Amino acid sequence: MMGEFISIFLEKNGDSISNREDGKYEGCKSKGFILKVADDGIGIPESINLEDLNSLGIQLVTTLIDQLDGKLELKRNQGLEFTIKFTVTKK
């Protein structure tokens, strides 16, 4: 039966020293993260543009990605999988 599986995965992608060109975060430690959320439901058809949806859930996801200055990857086969890549910088 479809729609019974939900997976949430968070991976730390190592430490690095930031040397951005503008010097804003020069010498700061950064940690990259990958967050994956997947289910085996009906998914979202390819014809639907996520940016045009009035869904509260999608709005929350895109707002989070904007706040984290992250990147979103979306897989729409055999359910739905969101992969969000972001970096946390510490002075």
HTML snippet that shows the backbone in 3Dmol.js (N, CA, C, O; Angstrom):
<script src="https://3Dmol.org/build/3Dmol-min.js"></script>
<div id="view" style="width:600px;height:400px;position:relative"></div>
<script>
const pdb = `
ATOM      1  N   MET A   1       0.847  -1.187   0.000  1.00  0.00           N
ATOM      2  CA  MET A   1       0.000   0.000   0.000  1.00  0.00           C
ATOM      3  C   MET A   1       0.890   1.247   0.000  1.00  0.00           C
ATOM      4  O   MET A   1       1.901   1.292   0.700  1.00  0.00           O
ATOM      5  N   MET A   2       0.515   2.240  -0.775  1.00  0.00           N
ATOM      6  CA  MET A   2       1.299   3.471  -0.887  1.00  0.00           C
ATOM      7  C   MET A   2       0.954   4.432   0.255  1.00  0.00           C
ATOM      8  O   MET A   2      -0.113   4.342   0.862  1.00  0.00           O
ATOM      9  N   GLY A   3       1.884   5.353   0.532  1.00  0.00           N
ATOM     10  CA  GLY A   3       1.624   6.421   1.485  1.00  0.00           C
ATOM     11  C   GLY A   3       1.877   6.069   2.931  1.00  0.00           C
ATOM     12  O   GLY A   3       1.388   6.769   3.818  1.00  0.00           O
ATOM     13  N   GLU A   4       2.621   5.012   3.205  1.00  0.00           N
ATOM     14  CA  GLU A   4       2.873   4.620   4.591  1.00  0.00           C
ATOM     15  C   GLU A   4       4.303   4.882   5.040  1.00  0.00           C
ATOM     16  O   GLU A   4       4.607   4.734   6.224  1.00  0.00           O
ATOM     17  N   PHE A   5       5.176   5.261   4.136  1.00  0.00           N
ATOM     18  CA  PHE A   5       6.594   5.397   4.432  1.00  0.00           C
ATOM     19  C   PHE A   5       7.008   6.867   4.397  1.00  0.00           C
ATOM     20  O   PHE A   5       6.780   7.560   3.405  1.00  0.00           O
ATOM     21  N   ILE A   6       7.616   7.334   5.483  1.00  0.00           N
ATOM     22  CA  ILE A   6       8.199   8.675   5.524  1.00  0.00           C
ATOM     23  C   ILE A   6       9.610   8.525   6.074  1.00  0.00           C
ATOM     24  O   ILE A   6       9.826   7.859   7.086  1.00  0.00           O
ATOM     25  N   SER A   7      10.566   9.151   5.397  1.00  0.00           N
ATOM     26  CA  SER A   7      11.959   9.071   5.807  1.00  0.00           C
ATOM     27  C   SER A   7      12.506  10.480   5.982  1.00  0.00           C
ATOM     28  O   SER A   7      12.289  11.348   5.136  1.00  0.00           O
ATOM     29  N   ILE A   8      13.218  10.701   7.087  1.00  0.00           N
ATOM     30  CA  ILE A   8      13.895  11.976   7.330  1.00  0.00           C
ATOM     31  C   ILE A   8      15.352  11.658   7.642  1.00  0.00           C
ATOM     32  O   ILE A   8      15.645  10.854   8.528  1.00  0.00           O
ATOM     33  N   PHE A   9      16.251  12.287   6.919  1.00  0.00           N
ATOM     34  CA  PHE A   9      17.671  11.992   7.024  1.00  0.00           C
ATOM     35  C   PHE A   9      18.438  13.308   7.065  1.00  0.00           C
ATOM     36  O   PHE A   9      18.236  14.173   6.213  1.00  0.00           O
ATOM     37  N   LEU A  10      19.325  13.462   8.060  1.00  0.00           N
ATOM     38  CA  LEU A  10      20.169  14.655   8.166  1.00  0.00           C
ATOM     39  C   LEU A  10      21.620  14.208   8.255  1.00  0.00           C
ATOM     40  O   LEU A  10      21.981  13.393   9.105  1.00  0.00           O
ATOM     41  N   GLU A  11      22.447  14.750   7.366  1.00  0.00           N
ATOM     42  CA  GLU A  11      23.859  14.380   7.326  1.00  0.00           C
ATOM     43  C   GLU A  11      24.719  15.625   7.445  1.00  0.00           C
ATOM     44  O   GLU A  11      24.489  16.619   6.757  1.00  0.00           O
ATOM     45  N   LYS A  12      25.718  15.562   8.329  1.00  0.00           N
ATOM     46  CA  LYS A  12      26.697  16.643   8.418  1.00  0.00           C
ATOM     47  C   LYS A  12      27.780  16.359   7.400  1.00  0.00           C
ATOM     48  O   LYS A  12      28.305  15.248   7.325  1.00  0.00           O
ATOM     49  N   ASN A  13      28.111  17.378   6.612  1.00  0.00           N
ATOM     50  CA  ASN A  13      29.010  17.210   5.486  1.00  0.00           C
ATOM     51  C   ASN A  13      30.391  17.797   5.771  1.00  0.00           C
ATOM     52  O   ASN A  13      31.011  18.361   4.869  1.00  0.00           O
ATOM     53  N   GLY A  14      30.883  17.681   6.993  1.00  0.00           N
ATOM     54  CA  GLY A  14      32.239  18.109   7.320  1.00  0.00           C
ATOM     55  C   GLY A  14      32.370  19.566   7.717  1.00  0.00           C
ATOM     56  O   GLY A  14      31.439  20.358   7.575  1.00  0.00           O
ATOM     57  N   ASP A  15      33.556  19.897   8.219  1.00  0.00           N
ATOM     58  CA  ASP A  15      33.893  21.258   8.630  1.00  0.00           C
ATOM     59  C   ASP A  15      34.836  21.872   7.601  1.00  0.00           C
ATOM     60  O   ASP A  15      35.661  21.180   7.006  1.00  0.00           O
ATOM     61  N   SER A  16      34.705  23.151   7.404  1.00  0.00           N
ATOM     62  CA  SER A  16      35.648  23.847   6.525  1.00  0.00           C
ATOM     63  C   SER A  16      35.799  25.282   7.018  1.00  0.00           C
ATOM     64  O   SER A  16      34.948  25.789   7.748  1.00  0.00           O
ATOM     65  N   ILE A  17      36.871  25.921   6.621  1.00  0.00           N
ATOM     66  CA  ILE A  17      37.099  27.323   6.949  1.00  0.00           C
ATOM     67  C   ILE A  17      36.638  28.150   5.758  1.00  0.00           C
ATOM     68  O   ILE A  17      37.073  27.916   4.630  1.00  0.00           O
ATOM     69  N   SER A  18      35.767  29.106   6.003  1.00  0.00           N
ATOM     70  CA  SER A  18      35.212  29.926   4.925  1.00  0.00           C
ATOM     71  C   SER A  18      36.190  31.025   4.538  1.00  0.00           C
ATOM     72  O   SER A  18      36.773  31.689   5.396  1.00  0.00           O
ATOM     73  N   ASN A  19      36.358  31.205   3.249  1.00  0.00           N
ATOM     74  CA  ASN A  19      37.198  32.279   2.712  1.00  0.00           C
ATOM     75  C   ASN A  19      36.440  32.987   1.601  1.00  0.00           C
ATOM     76  O   ASN A  19      36.947  33.116   0.487  1.00  0.00           O
ATOM     77  N   ARG A  20      35.241  33.443   1.895  1.00  0.00           N
ATOM     78  CA  ARG A  20      34.444  34.128   0.878  1.00  0.00           C
ATOM     79  C   ARG A  20      35.160  35.356   0.369  1.00  0.00           C
ATOM     80  O   ARG A  20      35.894  36.017   1.103  1.00  0.00           O
ATOM     81  N   GLU A  21      34.935  35.655  -0.904  1.00  0.00           N
ATOM     82  CA  GLU A  21      35.623  36.773  -1.546  1.00  0.00           C
ATOM     83  C   GLU A  21      35.327  38.114  -0.892  1.00  0.00           C
ATOM     84  O   GLU A  21      36.196  38.985  -0.856  1.00  0.00           O
ATOM     85  N   ASP A  22      34.123  38.294  -0.377  1.00  0.00           N
ATOM     86  CA  ASP A  22      33.779  39.580   0.218  1.00  0.00           C
ATOM     87  C   ASP A  22      34.338  39.730   1.639  1.00  0.00           C
ATOM     88  O   ASP A  22      34.205  40.789   2.251  1.00  0.00           O
ATOM     89  N   GLY A  23      34.970  38.655   2.165  1.00  0.00           N
ATOM     90  CA  GLY A  23      35.577  38.723   3.487  1.00  0.00           C
ATOM     91  C   GLY A  23      34.586  38.679   4.639  1.00  0.00           C
ATOM     92  O   GLY A  23      34.985  38.717   5.803  1.00  0.00           O
ATOM     93  N   LYS A  24      33.306  38.599   4.328  1.00  0.00           N
ATOM     94  CA  LYS A  24      32.286  38.632   5.373  1.00  0.00           C
ATOM     95  C   LYS A  24      32.449  37.478   6.365  1.00  0.00           C
ATOM     96  O   LYS A  24      32.269  37.663   7.568  1.00  0.00           O
ATOM     97  N   TYR A  25      32.790  36.287   5.861  1.00  0.00           N
ATOM     98  CA  TYR A  25      32.917  35.121   6.729  1.00  0.00           C
ATOM     99  C   TYR A  25      34.340  34.581   6.759  1.00  0.00           C
ATOM    100  O   TYR A  25      34.563  33.418   7.094  1.00  0.00           O
ATOM    101  N   GLU A  26      35.298  35.426   6.408  1.00  0.00           N
ATOM    102  CA  GLU A  26      36.682  34.966   6.353  1.00  0.00           C
ATOM    103  C   GLU A  26      37.132  34.455   7.720  1.00  0.00           C
ATOM    104  O   GLU A  26      36.959  35.130   8.736  1.00  0.00           O
ATOM    105  N   GLY A  27      37.708  33.263   7.731  1.00  0.00           N
ATOM    106  CA  GLY A  27      38.198  32.660   8.969  1.00  0.00           C
ATOM    107  C   GLY A  27      37.110  32.039   9.821  1.00  0.00           C
ATOM    108  O   GLY A  27      37.400  31.584  10.927  1.00  0.00           O
ATOM    109  N   CYS A  28      35.879  31.999   9.358  1.00  0.00           N
ATOM    110  CA  CYS A  28      34.775  31.394  10.098  1.00  0.00           C
ATOM    111  C   CYS A  28      34.691  29.914   9.767  1.00  0.00           C
ATOM    112  O   CYS A  28      35.041  29.492   8.665  1.00  0.00           O
ATOM    113  N   LYS A  29      34.225  29.134  10.730  1.00  0.00           N
ATOM    114  CA  LYS A  29      34.025  27.713  10.484  1.00  0.00           C
ATOM    115  C   LYS A  29      32.644  27.498   9.893  1.00  0.00           C
ATOM    116  O   LYS A  29      31.666  28.103  10.331  1.00  0.00           O
ATOM    117  N   SER A  30      32.576  26.629   8.895  1.00  0.00           N
ATOM    118  CA  SER A  30      31.312  26.305   8.248  1.00  0.00           C
ATOM    119  C   SER A  30      31.075  24.811   8.327  1.00  0.00           C
ATOM    120  O   SER A  30      32.009  24.013   8.253  1.00  0.00           O
ATOM    121  N   LYS A  31      29.821  24.446   8.478  1.00  0.00           N
ATOM    122  CA  LYS A  31      29.420  23.047   8.446  1.00  0.00           C
ATOM    123  C   LYS A  31      28.336  22.913   7.395  1.00  0.00           C
ATOM    124  O   LYS A  31      27.328  23.619   7.432  1.00  0.00           O
ATOM    125  N   GLY A  32      28.548  22.011   6.468  1.00  0.00           N
ATOM    126  CA  GLY A  32      27.545  21.746   5.456  1.00  0.00           C
ATOM    127  C   GLY A  32      26.614  20.644   5.923  1.00  0.00           C
ATOM    128  O   GLY A  32      27.037  19.716   6.613  1.00  0.00           O
ATOM    129  N   PHE A  33      25.364  20.743   5.554  1.00  0.00           N
ATOM    130  CA  PHE A  33      24.365  19.747   5.926  1.00  0.00           C
ATOM    131  C   PHE A  33      23.538  19.364   4.716  1.00  0.00           C
ATOM    132  O   PHE A  33      23.342  20.164   3.801  1.00  0.00           O
ATOM    133  N   ILE A  34      23.058  18.140   4.722  1.00  0.00           N
ATOM    134  CA  ILE A  34      22.122  17.657   3.720  1.00  0.00           C
ATOM    135  C   ILE A  34      20.927  17.093   4.469  1.00  0.00           C
ATOM    136  O   ILE A  34      21.071  16.176   5.278  1.00  0.00           O
ATOM    137  N   LEU A  35      19.746  17.640   4.200  1.00  0.00           N
ATOM    138  CA  LEU A  35      18.495  17.179   4.804  1.00  0.00           C
ATOM    139  C   LEU A  35      17.644  16.566   3.707  1.00  0.00           C
ATOM    140  O   LEU A  35      17.336  17.219   2.710  1.00  0.00           O
ATOM    141  N   LYS A  36      17.265  15.305   3.894  1.00  0.00           N
ATOM    142  CA  LYS A  36      16.393  14.622   2.929  1.00  0.00           C
ATOM    143  C   LYS A  36      15.108  14.222   3.628  1.00  0.00           C
ATOM    144  O   LYS A  36      15.126  13.633   4.709  1.00  0.00           O
ATOM    145  N   VAL A  37      13.999  14.550   2.997  1.00  0.00           N
ATOM    146  CA  VAL A  37      12.681  14.139   3.477  1.00  0.00           C
ATOM    147  C   VAL A  37      11.987  13.462   2.308  1.00  0.00           C
ATOM    148  O   VAL A  37      11.850  14.055   1.238  1.00  0.00           O
ATOM    149  N   ALA A  38      11.544  12.212   2.506  1.00  0.00           N
ATOM    150  CA  ALA A  38      10.957  11.441   1.417  1.00  0.00           C
ATOM    151  C   ALA A  38       9.727  10.692   1.911  1.00  0.00           C
ATOM    152  O   ALA A  38       9.609  10.371   3.093  1.00  0.00           O
ATOM    153  N   ASP A  39       8.813  10.420   0.984  1.00  0.00           N
ATOM    154  CA  ASP A  39       7.682   9.544   1.267  1.00  0.00           C
ATOM    155  C   ASP A  39       7.369   8.717   0.032  1.00  0.00           C
ATOM    156  O   ASP A  39       7.907   8.965  -1.047  1.00  0.00           O
ATOM    157  N   ASP A  40       6.500   7.740   0.196  1.00  0.00           N
ATOM    158  CA  ASP A  40       6.144   6.884  -0.934  1.00  0.00           C
ATOM    159  C   ASP A  40       4.703   7.140  -1.380  1.00  0.00           C
ATOM    160  O   ASP A  40       4.024   6.242  -1.878  1.00  0.00           O
ATOM    161  N   GLY A  41       4.254   8.376  -1.192  1.00  0.00           N
ATOM    162  CA  GLY A  41       2.897   8.749  -1.599  1.00  0.00           C
ATOM    163  C   GLY A  41       2.785   8.948  -3.104  1.00  0.00           C
ATOM    164  O   GLY A  41       3.614   8.456  -3.869  1.00  0.00           O
ATOM    165  N   ILE A  42       1.763   9.665  -3.517  1.00  0.00           N
ATOM    166  CA  ILE A  42       1.494   9.842  -4.948  1.00  0.00           C
ATOM    167  C   ILE A  42       2.436  10.851  -5.594  1.00  0.00           C
ATOM    168  O   ILE A  42       2.518  10.912  -6.820  1.00  0.00           O
ATOM    169  N   GLY A  43       3.141  11.636  -4.806  1.00  0.00           N
ATOM    170  CA  GLY A  43       4.107  12.589  -5.347  1.00  0.00           C
ATOM    171  C   GLY A  43       3.458  13.827  -5.925  1.00  0.00           C
ATOM    172  O   GLY A  43       2.266  14.069  -5.736  1.00  0.00           O
ATOM    173  N   ILE A  44       4.253  14.604  -6.628  1.00  0.00           N
ATOM    174  CA  ILE A  44       3.792  15.820  -7.286  1.00  0.00           C
ATOM    175  C   ILE A  44       4.095  15.658  -8.774  1.00  0.00           C
ATOM    176  O   ILE A  44       5.244  15.411  -9.137  1.00  0.00           O
ATOM    177  N   PRO A  45       3.098  15.792  -9.637  1.00  0.00           N
ATOM    178  CA  PRO A  45       3.337  15.630 -11.071  1.00  0.00           C
ATOM    179  C   PRO A  45       4.368  16.626 -11.605  1.00  0.00           C
ATOM    180  O   PRO A  45       4.498  17.735 -11.087  1.00  0.00           O
ATOM    181  N   GLU A  46       5.093  16.219 -12.639  1.00  0.00           N
ATOM    182  CA  GLU A  46       6.108  17.067 -13.274  1.00  0.00           C
ATOM    183  C   GLU A  46       5.516  18.380 -13.791  1.00  0.00           C
ATOM    184  O   GLU A  46       6.209  19.395 -13.861  1.00  0.00           O
ATOM    185  N   SER A  47       4.239  18.354 -14.149  1.00  0.00           N
ATOM    186  CA  SER A  47       3.601  19.535 -14.735  1.00  0.00           C
ATOM    187  C   SER A  47       3.342  20.644 -13.716  1.00  0.00           C
ATOM    188  O   SER A  47       3.005  21.764 -14.098  1.00  0.00           O
ATOM    189  N   ILE A  48       3.491  20.350 -12.445  1.00  0.00           N
ATOM    190  CA  ILE A  48       3.211  21.343 -11.398  1.00  0.00           C
ATOM    191  C   ILE A  48       4.506  22.048 -11.010  1.00  0.00           C
ATOM    192  O   ILE A  48       5.505  21.403 -10.694  1.00  0.00           O
ATOM    193  N   ASN A  49       4.478  23.385 -11.038  1.00  0.00           N
ATOM    194  CA  ASN A  49       5.615  24.208 -10.653  1.00  0.00           C
ATOM    195  C   ASN A  49       5.493  24.523  -9.160  1.00  0.00           C
ATOM    196  O   ASN A  49       4.509  25.127  -8.733  1.00  0.00           O
ATOM    197  N   LEU A  50       6.476  24.123  -8.376  1.00  0.00           N
ATOM    198  CA  LEU A  50       6.419  24.324  -6.918  1.00  0.00           C
ATOM    199  C   LEU A  50       6.298  25.794  -6.535  1.00  0.00           C
ATOM    200  O   LEU A  50       5.668  26.121  -5.529  1.00  0.00           O
ATOM    201  N   GLU A  51       6.894  26.680  -7.324  1.00  0.00           N
ATOM    202  CA  GLU A  51       6.870  28.106  -6.997  1.00  0.00           C
ATOM    203  C   GLU A  51       5.485  28.716  -7.157  1.00  0.00           C
ATOM    204  O   GLU A  51       5.215  29.785  -6.609  1.00  0.00           O
ATOM    205  N   ASP A  52       4.602  28.051  -7.898  1.00  0.00           N
ATOM    206  CA  ASP A  52       3.265  28.579  -8.139  1.00  0.00           C
ATOM    207  C   ASP A  52       2.199  27.962  -7.227  1.00  0.00           C
ATOM    208  O   ASP A  52       1.029  28.333  -7.314  1.00  0.00           O
ATOM    209  N   LEU A  53       2.584  27.040  -6.366  1.00  0.00           N
ATOM    210  CA  LEU A  53       1.605  26.376  -5.499  1.00  0.00           C
ATOM    211  C   LEU A  53       1.211  27.261  -4.320  1.00  0.00           C
ATOM    212  O   LEU A  53       2.036  28.010  -3.796  1.00  0.00           O
ATOM    213  N   ASN A  54      -0.043  27.173  -3.909  1.00  0.00           N
ATOM    214  CA  ASN A  54      -0.520  27.894  -2.733  1.00  0.00           C
ATOM    215  C   ASN A  54      -0.592  26.981  -1.519  1.00  0.00           C
ATOM    216  O   ASN A  54      -1.421  27.196  -0.634  1.00  0.00           O
ATOM    217  N   SER A  55       0.255  25.974  -1.464  1.00  0.00           N
ATOM    218  CA  SER A  55       0.280  25.016  -0.370  1.00  0.00           C
ATOM    219  C   SER A  55       1.108  25.577   0.787  1.00  0.00           C
ATOM    220  O   SER A  55       2.222  26.058   0.576  1.00  0.00           O
ATOM    221  N   LEU A  56       0.576  25.519   1.991  1.00  0.00           N
ATOM    222  CA  LEU A  56       1.305  26.008   3.158  1.00  0.00           C
ATOM    223  C   LEU A  56       2.588  25.206   3.352  1.00  0.00           C
ATOM    224  O   LEU A  56       3.624  25.783   3.683  1.00  0.00           O
ATOM    225  N   GLY A  57       2.542  23.900   3.153  1.00  0.00           N
ATOM    226  CA  GLY A  57       3.724  23.063   3.318  1.00  0.00           C
ATOM    227  C   GLY A  57       4.848  23.462   2.377  1.00  0.00           C
ATOM    228  O   GLY A  57       6.002  23.578   2.792  1.00  0.00           O
ATOM    229  N   ILE A  58       4.511  23.673   1.110  1.00  0.00           N
ATOM    230  CA  ILE A  58       5.520  24.068   0.126  1.00  0.00           C
ATOM    231  C   ILE A  58       6.048  25.463   0.448  1.00  0.00           C
ATOM    232  O   ILE A  58       7.243  25.719   0.300  1.00  0.00           O
ATOM    233  N   GLN A  59       5.172  26.368   0.886  1.00  0.00           N
ATOM    234  CA  GLN A  59       5.611  27.713   1.263  1.00  0.00           C
ATOM    235  C   GLN A  59       6.582  27.656   2.433  1.00  0.00           C
ATOM    236  O   GLN A  59       7.567  28.394   2.454  1.00  0.00           O
ATOM    237  N   LEU A  60       6.318  26.790   3.406  1.00  0.00           N
ATOM    238  CA  LEU A  60       7.223  26.646   4.553  1.00  0.00           C
ATOM    239  C   LEU A  60       8.582  26.108   4.114  1.00  0.00           C
ATOM    240  O   LEU A  60       9.619  26.586   4.574  1.00  0.00           O
ATOM    241  N   VAL A  61       8.578  25.116   3.229  1.00  0.00           N
ATOM    242  CA  VAL A  61       9.833  24.541   2.733  1.00  0.00           C
ATOM    243  C   VAL A  61      10.642  25.585   1.974  1.00  0.00           C
ATOM    244  O   VAL A  61      11.838  25.734   2.224  1.00  0.00           O
ATOM    245  N   THR A  62      10.016  26.305   1.058  1.00  0.00           N
ATOM    246  CA  THR A  62      10.763  27.296   0.269  1.00  0.00           C
ATOM    247  C   THR A  62      11.243  28.457   1.138  1.00  0.00           C
ATOM    248  O   THR A  62      12.317  29.003   0.888  1.00  0.00           O
ATOM    249  N   THR A  63      10.470  28.844   2.150  1.00  0.00           N
ATOM    250  CA  THR A  63      10.901  29.897   3.076  1.00  0.00           C
ATOM    251  C   THR A  63      12.114  29.438   3.882  1.00  0.00           C
ATOM    252  O   THR A  63      13.058  30.204   4.076  1.00  0.00           O
ATOM    253  N   LEU A  64      12.093  28.199   4.350  1.00  0.00           N
ATOM    254  CA  LEU A  64      13.231  27.650   5.094  1.00  0.00           C
ATOM    255  C   LEU A  64      14.484  27.643   4.226  1.00  0.00           C
ATOM    256  O   LEU A  64      15.561  28.030   4.678  1.00  0.00           O
ATOM    257  N   ILE A  65      14.341  27.203   2.981  1.00  0.00           N
ATOM    258  CA  ILE A  65      15.488  27.158   2.072  1.00  0.00           C
ATOM    259  C   ILE A  65      16.039  28.560   1.834  1.00  0.00           C
ATOM    260  O   ILE A  65      17.255  28.750   1.814  1.00  0.00           O
ATOM    261  N   ASP A  66      15.161  29.542   1.652  1.00  0.00           N
ATOM    262  CA  ASP A  66      15.606  30.927   1.465  1.00  0.00           C
ATOM    263  C   ASP A  66      16.352  31.425   2.698  1.00  0.00           C
ATOM    264  O   ASP A  66      17.401  32.058   2.575  1.00  0.00           O
ATOM    265  N   GLN A  67      15.814  31.141   3.895  1.00  0.00           N
ATOM    266  CA  GLN A  67      16.450  31.604   5.131  1.00  0.00           C
ATOM    267  C   GLN A  67      17.818  30.968   5.341  1.00  0.00           C
ATOM    268  O   GLN A  67      18.724  31.605   5.878  1.00  0.00           O
ATOM    269  N   LEU A  68      17.971  29.727   4.924  1.00  0.00           N
ATOM    270  CA  LEU A  68      19.240  29.019   5.084  1.00  0.00           C
ATOM    271  C   LEU A  68      20.206  29.276   3.928  1.00  0.00           C
ATOM    272  O   LEU A  68      21.342  28.802   3.944  1.00  0.00           O
ATOM    273  N   ASP A  69      19.748  30.028   2.926  1.00  0.00           N
ATOM    274  CA  ASP A  69      20.518  30.244   1.705  1.00  0.00           C
ATOM    275  C   ASP A  69      20.930  28.895   1.115  1.00  0.00           C
ATOM    276  O   ASP A  69      22.063  28.699   0.676  1.00  0.00           O
ATOM    277  N   GLY A  70      19.965  27.977   1.124  1.00  0.00           N
ATOM    278  CA  GLY A  70      20.220  26.613   0.686  1.00  0.00           C
ATOM    279  C   GLY A  70      19.780  26.349  -0.740  1.00  0.00           C
ATOM    280  O   GLY A  70      19.329  27.240  -1.459  1.00  0.00           O
ATOM    281  N   LYS A  71      19.929  25.097  -1.119  1.00  0.00           N
ATOM    282  CA  LYS A  71      19.543  24.646  -2.457  1.00  0.00           C
ATOM    283  C   LYS A  71      18.601  23.461  -2.320  1.00  0.00           C
ATOM    284  O   LYS A  71      18.767  22.616  -1.439  1.00  0.00           O
ATOM    285  N   LEU A  72      17.613  23.410  -3.201  1.00  0.00           N
ATOM    286  CA  LEU A  72      16.608  22.353  -3.170  1.00  0.00           C
ATOM    287  C   LEU A  72      16.745  21.464  -4.395  1.00  0.00           C
ATOM    288  O   LEU A  72      16.881  21.944  -5.520  1.00  0.00           O
ATOM    289  N   GLU A  73      16.707  20.172  -4.159  1.00  0.00           N
ATOM    290  CA  GLU A  73      16.600  19.183  -5.229  1.00  0.00           C
ATOM    291  C   GLU A  73      15.333  18.392  -4.963  1.00  0.00           C
ATOM    292  O   GLU A  73      15.002  18.090  -3.817  1.00  0.00           O
ATOM    293  N   LEU A  74      14.639  18.067  -6.017  1.00  0.00           N
ATOM    294  CA  LEU A  74      13.364  17.375  -5.885  1.00  0.00           C
ATOM    295  C   LEU A  74      13.349  16.167  -6.802  1.00  0.00           C
ATOM    296  O   LEU A  74      13.626  16.277  -7.996  1.00  0.00           O
ATOM    297  N   LYS A  75      13.022  15.008  -6.234  1.00  0.00           N
ATOM    298  CA  LYS A  75      12.829  13.792  -7.025  1.00  0.00           C
ATOM    299  C   LYS A  75      11.350  13.438  -6.930  1.00  0.00           C
ATOM    300  O   LYS A  75      10.776  13.419  -5.842  1.00  0.00           O
ATOM    301  N   ARG A  76      10.748  13.161  -8.062  1.00  0.00           N
ATOM    302  CA  ARG A  76       9.311  12.902  -8.111  1.00  0.00           C
ATOM    303  C   ARG A  76       8.983  11.472  -8.536  1.00  0.00           C
ATOM    304  O   ARG A  76       7.861  11.219  -8.972  1.00  0.00           O
ATOM    305  N   ASN A  77       9.904  10.543  -8.427  1.00  0.00           N
ATOM    306  CA  ASN A  77       9.602   9.178  -8.828  1.00  0.00           C
ATOM    307  C   ASN A  77       9.370   8.308  -7.590  1.00  0.00           C
ATOM    308  O   ASN A  77      10.083   8.441  -6.596  1.00  0.00           O
ATOM    309  N   GLN A  78       8.399   7.441  -7.648  1.00  0.00           N
ATOM    310  CA  GLN A  78       8.047   6.540  -6.547  1.00  0.00           C
ATOM    311  C   GLN A  78       7.855   7.324  -5.253  1.00  0.00           C
ATOM    312  O   GLN A  78       8.483   7.018  -4.239  1.00  0.00           O
ATOM    313  N   GLY A  79       7.008   8.310  -5.287  1.00  0.00           N
ATOM    314  CA  GLY A  79       6.773   9.170  -4.141  1.00  0.00           C
ATOM    315  C   GLY A  79       7.422  10.525  -4.370  1.00  0.00           C
ATOM    316  O   GLY A  79       7.480  11.012  -5.499  1.00  0.00           O
ATOM    317  N   LEU A  80       7.903  11.121  -3.308  1.00  0.00           N
ATOM    318  CA  LEU A  80       8.488  12.456  -3.387  1.00  0.00           C
ATOM    319  C   LEU A  80       9.679  12.519  -2.449  1.00  0.00           C
ATOM    320  O   LEU A  80       9.615  12.028  -1.322  1.00  0.00           O
ATOM    321  N   GLU A  81      10.768  13.124  -2.910  1.00  0.00           N
ATOM    322  CA  GLU A  81      11.942  13.302  -2.062  1.00  0.00           C
ATOM    323  C   GLU A  81      12.479  14.716  -2.228  1.00  0.00           C
ATOM    324  O   GLU A  81      12.846  15.130  -3.328  1.00  0.00           O
ATOM    325  N   PHE A  82      12.519  15.453  -1.117  1.00  0.00           N
ATOM    326  CA  PHE A  82      13.134  16.767  -1.073  1.00  0.00           C
ATOM    327  C   PHE A  82      14.538  16.594  -0.521  1.00  0.00           C
ATOM    328  O   PHE A  82      14.717  15.937   0.505  1.00  0.00           O
ATOM    329  N   THR A  83      15.544  17.173  -1.183  1.00  0.00           N
ATOM    330  CA  THR A  83      16.901  17.217  -0.653  1.00  0.00           C
ATOM    331  C   THR A  83      17.277  18.687  -0.535  1.00  0.00           C
ATOM    332  O   THR A  83      17.275  19.425  -1.520  1.00  0.00           O
ATOM    333  N   ILE A  84      17.600  19.099   0.690  1.00  0.00           N
ATOM    334  CA  ILE A  84      17.971  20.491   0.961  1.00  0.00           C
ATOM    335  C   ILE A  84      19.428  20.499   1.411  1.00  0.00           C
ATOM    336  O   ILE A  84      19.789  19.832   2.381  1.00  0.00           O
ATOM    337  N   LYS A  85      20.257  21.252   0.705  1.00  0.00           N
ATOM    338  CA  LYS A  85      21.663  21.401   1.061  1.00  0.00           C
ATOM    339  C   LYS A  85      21.883  22.821   1.560  1.00  0.00           C
ATOM    340  O   LYS A  85      21.495  23.791   0.910  1.00  0.00           O
ATOM    341  N   PHE A  86      22.519  22.925   2.737  1.00  0.00           N
ATOM    342  CA  PHE A  86      22.751  24.252   3.312  1.00  0.00           C
ATOM    343  C   PHE A  86      24.014  24.226   4.160  1.00  0.00           C
ATOM    344  O   PHE A  86      24.509  23.165   4.542  1.00  0.00           O
ATOM    345  N   THR A  87      24.522  25.423   4.443  1.00  0.00           N
ATOM    346  CA  THR A  87      25.731  25.590   5.232  1.00  0.00           C
ATOM    347  C   THR A  87      25.438  26.475   6.434  1.00  0.00           C
ATOM    348  O   THR A  87      24.745  27.486   6.316  1.00  0.00           O
ATOM    349  N   VAL A  88      25.962  26.097   7.579  1.00  0.00           N
ATOM    350  CA  VAL A  88      25.863  26.896   8.794  1.00  0.00           C
ATOM    351  C   VAL A  88      27.256  27.433   9.089  1.00  0.00           C
ATOM    352  O   VAL A  88      28.215  26.667   9.181  1.00  0.00           O
ATOM    353  N   THR A  89      27.366  28.751   9.238  1.00  0.00           N
ATOM    354  CA  THR A  89      28.653  29.401   9.462  1.00  0.00           C
ATOM    355  C   THR A  89      28.703  29.955  10.878  1.00  0.00           C
ATOM    356  O   THR A  89      27.765  30.603  11.341  1.00  0.00           O
ATOM    357  N   LYS A  90      29.815  29.688  11.557  1.00  0.00           N
ATOM    358  CA  LYS A  90      29.998  30.117  12.932  1.00  0.00           C
ATOM    359  C   LYS A  90      31.258  30.966  13.033  1.00  0.00           C
ATOM    360  O   LYS A  90      32.309  30.583  12.521  1.00  0.00           O
ATOM    361  N   LYS A  91      31.157  32.108  13.688  1.00  0.00           N
ATOM    362  CA  LYS A  91      32.329  32.984  13.855  1.00  0.00           C
ATOM    363  C   LYS A  91      33.203  32.491  14.965  1.00  0.00           C
ATOM    364  O   LYS A  91      34.234  33.097  15.254  1.00  0.00           O
TER     365      LYS A  91
END
`;
const viewer = $3Dmol.createViewer("view");
viewer.addModel(pdb, "pdb");
viewer.setStyle({}, {cartoon: {color: "spectrum"}});
viewer.zoomTo();
viewer.render();
</script>
